[in-house]
């Protein structure tokens, strides 16, 4: 997405997230990272409602999975 191909990047990130949710599960750290990355991309594309929902889902799950004091959770 850093090269301006936002539509292509969004499609790829959505596919990656869907696959990780299916294979790894909804609360796997790899799935949550993909969710967070998609949220970031959507925010950059001004799709704020969907971005906020994904950020909230990822951050809430990070607390459950990694704990409140984990660096990833705190960064989220």
Secondary structure, DSSP 8 states (H G I E B T S, - for coil): -TTS-HHHHHHHHHHHHHHHHHHT-TT-HHHHHHHHHHHHHHHHTT-HHHHHHHHHHHHHHHHHHH-TTSHHHHH-
